[in-house]
């Protein structure tokens, strides 16, 4: 893979999207930054990271998505790649908080933001942003966040992580077509709090109880409600209270 290391940048995703629009970079080109001043999360939320302590990376993925109805497949592939990369480092109690936050126990240690661009020739080019809290230890104003170092009480080589994660992404993409149902099953089984009654909040700021059943093919979370019906919610239409 081609690796572009930056000291500081507003957003590695924006940098890689700009590069992809001006040039034709190799598939799986990776951009990392020691400091990201305008990191983004899902739906415009901010991703904060202490400079030099964590992994901030974006990877270009081409020639995988060909249909807008299938874009969530890449979320499945990437989130499982990150989970399996961290499992190889013996990070405990890993799960995926829908749609693609990475959890250890009940703490968020990472997040994924995928931005897709439809090219004039019909191709879909994806920029996959991944943020992982690696060696940061101060989360004073982020009570639901933690890091690999805090959880495992040891220091990690964050420079090795991009290679490990991209290798897992490549493996998943190569075997996706023959093992699609297995990947989806693994994703379902990895969901944070799946099958456990818990409170949620909807767009009207109303609290309700529900049980996560799974995720639809287009990425909507499926929640069993108290009246025994199952409703689907898109990103930001529902908030998990935990």
C-alpha positions as CSV (number, residue, x, y, z in Angstrom):
1,X,0.0,0.0,0.0
2,X,1.1,3.6,-0.6
3,X,1.4,5.5,2.7
4,X,1.3,9.3,2.9
5,X,2.3,10.6,6.3
6,X,1.3,14.1,7.3
7,X,2.2,16.1,10.4
8,X,-1.0,18.2,10.6
9,X,-4.1,18.4,8.4
10,X,-7.6,19.6,8.8
11,X,-9.0,16.2,7.7
12,X,-7.4,13.1,6.3
13,X,-10.6,12.2,4.6
14,X,-10.8,15.6,2.9
15,X,-7.1,15.4,1.8
16,X,-7.6,12.0,0.3
17,X,-10.9,13.0,-1.5
18,X,-9.1,16.0,-3.0
19,X,-6.2,13.8,-4.1
20,X,-8.6,11.3,-5.7
21,X,-10.4,14.0,-7.5
22,X,-7.2,15.5,-9.0
23,X,-5.3,12.3,-9.6
24,X,-5.9,8.5,-9.8
25,X,-4.2,7.2,-6.7
26,X,-3.6,3.5,-6.2
27,X,-6.3,1.5,-4.5
28,X,-5.7,1.3,-0.7
29,X,-3.6,4.5,-0.7
30,X,-3.5,5.5,3.0
31,X,-3.1,9.0,4.6
32,X,-2.2,9.4,8.2
33,X,-1.8,12.5,10.4
34,X,-0.3,13.2,13.8
35,X,-2.8,16.0,14.3
36,X,-6.2,16.5,12.7
37,X,-7.8,19.8,13.3
38,X,-11.2,19.2,11.8
39,X,-11.8,15.5,12.3
40,X,-15.3,14.3,11.4
41,X,-17.7,11.7,12.8
42,X,-21.0,10.5,11.5
43,X,-23.4,13.2,10.3
44,X,-21.0,16.0,10.9
45,X,-20.2,15.3,14.5
46,X,-16.6,16.1,15.6
47,X,-13.9,13.5,16.2
48,X,-11.4,14.8,18.8
49,X,-8.0,13.3,19.1
50,X,-4.9,14.2,21.2
51,X,-2.0,15.1,18.8
52,X,0.5,12.3,18.3
53,X,-1.2,9.8,20.6
54,X,-3.7,8.2,18.3
55,X,-4.3,6.7,14.9
56,X,-5.9,9.1,12.4
57,X,-6.0,7.5,8.9
58,X,-8.0,7.4,5.7
59,X,-7.8,4.7,3.1
60,X,-9.0,4.8,-0.5
61,X,-11.2,1.9,-1.6
62,X,-12.0,1.5,-5.3
63,X,-13.5,-1.3,-7.5
64,X,-15.7,-2.7,-4.7
65,X,-19.0,-0.8,-4.6
66,X,-21.1,-0.5,-7.8
67,X,-24.5,0.2,-6.4
68,X,-25.7,2.8,-3.9
69,X,-27.9,0.1,-2.3
70,X,-24.8,-1.8,-1.4
71,X,-22.8,1.0,0.3
72,X,-23.3,-0.4,3.8
73,X,-21.4,-3.6,2.8
74,X,-18.2,-1.6,3.0
75,X,-19.1,-0.5,6.6
76,X,-19.5,-4.2,7.4
77,X,-16.1,-5.0,5.8
78,X,-14.2,-2.2,7.5
79,X,-15.7,-2.4,11.0
80,X,-14.9,-6.2,11.0
81,X,-11.4,-5.5,9.7
82,X,-10.8,-3.1,12.6
83,X,-12.3,-5.5,15.1
84,X,-10.2,-8.4,13.9
85,X,-7.0,-6.3,13.8
86,X,-7.6,-5.3,17.4
87,X,-8.4,-8.9,18.4
88,X,-4.9,-9.9,17.1
89,X,-3.5,-7.4,19.6
90,X,-5.5,-9.0,22.4
91,X,-7.8,-6.0,23.0
92,X,-10.7,-7.4,25.1
93,X,-14.5,-7.4,24.8
94,X,-14.7,-5.8,21.4
95,X,-18.0,-4.9,19.7
96,X,-19.4,-2.6,17.1
97,X,-21.8,0.1,18.2
98,X,-24.1,0.6,15.2
99,X,-23.3,1.7,12.7
100,X,-19.5,1.5,13.1
101,X,-18.1,2.8,16.4
102,X,-15.6,0.4,17.9
103,X,-16.1,-0.5,21.5
104,X,-14.1,-2.3,24.2
105,X,-16.3,-3.2,27.1
106,X,-18.7,-0.2,27.1
107,X,-16.2,2.4,26.1
108,X,-15.7,3.8,22.6
109,X,-12.1,3.3,21.4
110,X,-12.6,4.1,17.7
111,X,-14.9,5.3,15.0
112,X,-15.2,4.9,11.2
113,X,-16.5,7.5,8.7
114,X,-17.0,6.3,5.1
115,X,-17.6,8.9,2.3
116,X,-18.5,7.7,-1.1
117,X,-18.2,9.6,-4.4
118,X,-20.0,8.6,-7.6
119,X,-17.7,9.1,-10.6
120,X,-19.0,10.2,-14.0
121,X,-18.3,6.7,-15.4
122,X,-20.6,5.2,-12.7
123,X,-17.8,4.0,-10.4
124,X,-18.1,4.5,-6.6
125,X,-14.9,5.6,-5.0
126,X,-14.8,5.4,-1.2
127,X,-12.7,7.2,1.4
128,X,-12.6,5.3,4.6
129,X,-11.7,7.4,7.7
130,X,-10.7,5.5,10.8
131,X,-9.9,7.0,14.1
132,X,-8.5,4.9,17.0
133,X,-7.7,6.0,20.5
134,X,-4.3,4.3,20.9
135,X,-2.1,5.9,23.6
136,X,-4.2,8.8,24.8
137,X,-4.9,8.4,28.5
138,X,-6.8,11.6,29.4
139,X,-10.5,11.5,28.6
140,X,-11.7,14.0,31.3
141,X,-14.6,15.4,29.2
142,X,-15.4,12.2,27.3
143,X,-16.9,9.8,29.8
144,X,-17.8,7.2,27.3
145,X,-14.4,7.1,25.6
146,X,-11.2,5.2,26.3
147,X,-8.1,3.9,24.5
148,X,-6.2,0.7,23.9
149,X,-3.5,1.9,26.3
150,X,-6.0,2.6,29.1
151,X,-7.8,-0.7,28.7
152,X,-4.7,-2.9,28.3
153,X,-2.4,-0.8,30.6
154,X,0.4,-0.8,28.0
155,X,1.8,1.3,25.2
156,X,1.0,0.4,21.6
157,X,2.9,1.0,18.3
158,X,0.3,3.1,16.5
159,X,2.5,3.2,13.3
160,X,2.0,-0.6,12.8
161,X,-1.8,-0.3,12.9
162,X,-2.5,1.1,9.4
163,X,-0.7,-1.9,7.8
164,X,-2.5,-4.4,10.0
165,X,-5.9,-2.8,9.4
166,X,-5.5,-2.4,5.6
167,X,-4.4,-6.0,5.3
168,X,-7.6,-7.1,7.0
169,X,-9.7,-4.8,4.8
170,X,-8.0,-6.3,1.7
171,X,-8.7,-9.9,3.0
172,X,-12.3,-9.1,3.6
173,X,-12.9,-7.5,0.2
174,X,-11.2,-10.4,-1.6
175,X,-13.4,-13.0,0.2
176,X,-16.6,-10.9,0.3
177,X,-18.4,-12.3,-2.7
178,X,-18.0,-15.9,-1.6
179,X,-18.8,-15.3,2.1
180,X,-21.3,-12.4,2.2
181,X,-23.7,-14.1,4.5
182,X,-20.9,-15.1,6.9
183,X,-19.7,-11.5,7.1
184,X,-23.2,-10.2,7.8
185,X,-23.6,-12.9,10.5
186,X,-20.3,-11.9,12.1
187,X,-21.3,-8.2,12.0
188,X,-24.7,-9.0,13.6
189,X,-23.0,-11.1,16.3
190,X,-20.5,-8.3,17.0
191,X,-23.2,-5.6,17.6
192,X,-22.9,-3.8,20.9
193,X,-25.9,-4.6,23.2
194,X,-27.6,-6.8,20.6
195,X,-30.5,-8.7,22.1
196,X,-30.5,-6.7,25.4
197,X,-33.4,-4.5,26.5
198,X,-32.2,-1.0,26.7
199,X,-33.4,2.7,26.4
200,X,-33.3,4.7,23.2
201,X,-34.1,8.3,22.3
202,X,-35.8,9.3,19.0
203,X,-35.8,12.5,17.0
204,X,-38.7,13.9,19.0
205,X,-36.5,13.6,22.1
206,X,-38.8,10.8,23.4
207,X,-37.3,7.9,25.4
208,X,-38.4,4.3,24.6
209,X,-37.3,0.8,25.4
210,X,-36.2,-1.6,22.7
211,X,-34.1,-4.6,21.8
212,X,-31.6,-4.4,18.9
213,X,-32.5,-7.3,16.5
214,X,-30.0,-6.6,13.7
215,X,-29.3,-4.2,10.8
216,X,-30.9,-4.1,7.4
217,X,-29.0,-4.5,4.1
218,X,-28.9,-0.7,3.6
219,X,-27.6,-0.1,7.2
220,X,-30.7,0.7,9.2
221,X,-30.8,-0.6,12.7
222,X,-33.7,-2.9,13.5
223,X,-35.2,-2.5,17.0
224,X,-37.9,-4.6,18.6
225,X,-40.4,-2.3,20.4
226,X,-42.5,-2.9,23.4
227,X,-45.6,-3.6,21.2
228,X,-43.7,-6.5,19.6
229,X,-43.3,-4.6,16.3
230,X,-39.8,-4.1,14.7
231,X,-38.9,-0.6,13.5
232,X,-36.0,0.5,11.4
233,X,-34.0,3.6,12.1
234,X,-31.4,5.5,10.0
235,X,-28.3,7.1,11.4
236,X,-29.1,9.9,13.8
237,X,-32.8,9.0,13.9
238,X,-32.2,7.1,17.1
239,X,-29.8,7.4,20.0
240,X,-28.7,4.6,22.2
241,X,-28.8,5.5,25.9
242,X,-26.2,3.4,27.8
